[in-house]
Each structure stands twice: as C-alpha cells, then as structure tokens.
C-alpha cells in the first residue's frame, strides 16, 4: 500500500513539473496524452477557457496491429479532428511519460498529418 502511494506521488510530481511549463490557448491548444496498458487517450484542451476541444482514443480505431501502430494512427486521427475545428498548431503535453515509444508515435502521427507541434 505504501509503495503504491509513493509511486503515485512521484507520477503526480512529474505531471505538475511538465504542466507548469505548458499552457494551451484557443489559438494553440494543448494536446494531452493519457497512456494505459491497453489504450491511449488524447485530448485537445484550451486551458484559458478550461474546455476540451477534441478527443480521441484507440477504442475508436477499427484496426489490428501493434500498440505503436495504433498510436501513430491515433495521432493522425486527432490531427484530422483538430483541423476540422480550425486548429493547426498545438503544444504537446506528454504528462508524466517519457517522449518515447507510443507517446512519441502519437506526436509523430500528428506531425505527419500536418499539425505543428
């Protein structure tokens, strides 16, 4: 029990440290990543208004493949959704995760689809 509590505190500190340097606005919102064991969840957030502009998850994808391939497609999907609402630039918020693996694939998928991060 104590070990889990300490681990959650460390994760929370890393998230706060990352988010203290990042702010999303209406013209340049924040692309937030939440990574689980099976799925990845993305949100495009305007921090000034406190509103989620668009969201996507791997649950929406109807494809088979590795988690990394799904992450790349998910980045492309969120880029398409954000272009529909008129957003072409975003600030990438990796949360407490390293910019590596699936998190990196999400960012590269969005860049590939034409979003500036």
N, C-alpha and C positions, 0 to 999 in steps of 0.2 A: 504494500500500500504506500509506504513512504517513498519507495523508489519511483513509482508512477507519478506521485505528486511532484517530486523533484524534476522529473523529466518534463512534465507539463509546464512547470515554471520556466525551465530553460527554453522550451519552444516559444512560450509567450514573450520572453525577453528578446529572442531573435526576431519575432514578428514586430514587436514595438520598435526595435532598432531599425529595421528595414522601413517601416511605415513612417517613422519620424522624418525621413528624408524625402518621402514621396507624397505628393498631393495631386489629386485629379480635379480638373476643371471641366467646364462644359465643352470648351474647345479641344482640350487634351485630357480625356478621362483616364482613369487607372484601370489597367487590365489585371485583375486579381486572380490568382491560381490557388485552388484547393485540391490537393492530391491525396487520394485514398489508396487503399490496396488494390481495388478493382477499377475505380472510376476517377476521372478528373472533372472538376467543376470550374468553369470560368465565369467571371462577371466583369462587365464594363461599368465602372462606377464614377459618378460625378460627386466628388466629396463636398463641394460647396453646397449643393442642394441636398445631399445625402440620398441620392436616387440611383437605383440600378437601371442603366440604360438598355443593356442587353445581357443575355446569359446563354450559356451552352454547357452541355455535359456529354460525356461519352455514352450516356444512356440514349441520347438522341440519334447517335450514329448507328446505321444498319450495315455494319461491315464486320468482317472477320479479319484477324491479323494480330500482331503483337500490340502490347500496350503502347510502345513507342510509335508505331504506325498510326494507331488511333489518336495519339496526342498530336501528331502532325496534321491529321485531317481535322481535328478539333480546332486547331489554330486557324486553319483555312475557313472553317465554318463560322467562327466568331468574327473573322475579318469580313466575311460576306454580310453577316448581320449588322455589324457596325457601319459598313459602307451604306447600307440602306437607310440608316438614321443620320448619315452625313458626317461620320467620324472617320478621319484618315490618319490621325496621329494619336498615339497612346503612350502612357507611362506604364512600364511593365513592373508589376508587383509580384515578386516571387515568394513573398511571405517568409516563412522560416526555412524554406527549402533552398538547396544549393542550385545554382544555374547550371544544371547538368541533367542528362537523361531526358525524362519525359517533360520536365519543366522547360528545358531548352528546346525540345521539339515543338512545344506549343508556341513559343516565341518565334521560332524559325518558320513554322507553318503560317503564322500571321504575317510575317515579313514577306514570305513567298507570295501571299495573296494580295500584297500591296499596301499593308499598313506600316507606317513608320513608327518604330519603337526606339 
